[in-house]
Amino acid sequence: MTKKIVLIFIAILFSTKFFWGVKPIEESKIERMRKIKKGTTYTEIVSLFGEPDEELGSGLVIVGYNFPESQIVLHFFTGESLQGLWEIKKNGEKIIYIPLQLDE
């Protein structure tokens, strides 16, 4: 009997959250961008996040996505796969998520 009451209580609890429209917290675009893995292709990134806001490279493929608090910069040496990822905050602080490393 007690087990049944507990199960009913849990069911009511979950259904009220559902009807109140409580949604799980979703990662923001900038949080998802910070987790991109090295080697991700340019095409994959554009399909996930849309076209970049800026093309920063000259002869190299370097693009930027602008956010209110910072800019995410992605570096593709050949345009095929991601080789570097960093964030430049409005205060000038630079956070490197994927350091650039030239293959030897």
CORRAVEN-V767429 format. One record per run of one state. SS is the DSSP state (a for helix, b for strand, c for the rest). FROM is the first residue (numbers start at 1). TO is the last residue. If there is no record, write none. Layout:
ss-><SS & SS>
from-><FROM & FROM>
to-><TO & TO>
This chain:
ss-><c & a & c & a & c & b & a & c & b & c & b & c & b & c & b & c & b & c & b & c>
from-><1 & 2 & 21 & 29 & 34 & 41 & 42 & 50 & 54 & 56 & 61 & 67 & 70 & 77 & 81 & 82 & 84 & 90 & 94 & 99>
to-><1 & 20 & 28 & 33 & 40 & 41 & 49 & 53 & 55 & 60 & 66 & 69 & 76 & 80 & 81 & 83 & 89 & 93 & 98 & 104>
